[in-house]
């Protein structure tokens, strides 16, 4: 139990099983990570259309696919942006607290997380969860990378939903063609390699069949000490309240996406076969091609031509066209359901805003803003744990155990510059500190620090300009000032000196 081989089998089986669809305890089909990925990338399965060749349906899908689920994922992702971190107590204005913020910002920038943090957020929203891996670089600085649940699996300590007992990363090495695995426990790190392209795990056996310990140049038999004394994988779990292992942002609208796709397929079929009026002719003799024996079409559709015949018994007519409005209405109804369930603003989906006030647009985005704030609370805890591990890499145990750390998020609500400026003026009157007002206006910690330096420089320049503009004392004023100073110096205790 809990040997390296046992953990490799257990976590490896867990990782591979989550990729495929499976039945839950109620017998309902639960999509796997591969299915969620296909929907997010506009590769939803083809619907079955009775009476239509599946190959023809596949061709139509190129035009019928409208990836509404991507909007459901992208809408909150684009409003999740980390501006920085605060360490120390809320009332701690010391230089050490400010320097920790600067050091956290340096770690963030060194790892290009202004861009890569979006990968973590998108991965969690689209794949139920994502991971941040914190390691020590060759220069001793922390290296933070994004990891996907299709390559990483973790196990929590029994009875805990935060502390990890072990973590595994399993991936295919494109350079060598081997399959590699790294197993982390709180005290050791194990490296494995196999030439098997599709490894399998029983989840019960502690034997490693086909796996060999892989010795790195600085390790012995593939085993290294874990200097961080913790599993360096930080889970970012989306919608933990729906499912403890995570719930994808588009997971509960997959059936609606299928309904929309089927409606669009039917719409294209109706457009192709029934949208145009079909003509008919009764009593018309049709000649045959003497070579092929095929019937010769006597009339060709052309807006400039008139159909005539010498036979008075021939009658012409046409069938009515198929009404396409019910198909369009079905798509619109499904899109409305998708907007309501996913709390995606309707104007994001329909792409039309006509004669709508700003207050109405803000009200339409209330659900989206509330959803983003909820994701910020969950993901913020994970980012704080990530930065604590980064400070542990740097040997700063004080910051590594700073549980008062706070993630500074950008305001997810859309506000105009006039609204922000007006709010800042009112907050100043209420006594809100300058730095907090600047954060509320949307400036990043780096911008605020630079602005503080500029403010200090502006104050010095303003004082110098004021001193230069002040009138210079005359010689008579200087004499009086010198006499007053001598009078003060000549005073005794409690006595006065006559002028």
Secondary structure, DSSP 4 states (H G I P E B T S, - for coil): ---HHHHHHHHHHHHHHTTS-EE-TTS-EE--HHHHHHHHTT-PPPPP-TTS-HHHHHHHHHHH---HHHHHHHHHHTT--EEEEE-S-TT--SHHHHHHHHHHHHHHHHTTHHHHHHHHHHHHHHHSEEEEEEEE-TTSSEEEEEEETTTEEEEEPTT-SSSEEEEEEEEE-TTT--EEEEEEESSEEEEEEES-SS----SS----SS-EE---TTSBTTEEE-TTSS--EEEEES-TTT-TT---TTGGGHHHHHHHHHHHHHHHHHHHHTSSPPEEEES----B-TTT-PBPP-----TT-----S-TT-EEEEPPPPP-HHHHHHHHHHHHHHHHHHT--HHHHH----S--HHHHHHHTHHHHHHHHHHHHHHHHHHHHHHHHHHHHTT-HHHHT-TT-EEEEPP-S---HHHHHHHHHHHHHTT--HHHHHHHTT--HHHHHHHHHHHHHHHHHHHHHHHHHSPPPPHHHHHHHHHHHHHHHT--TT-----
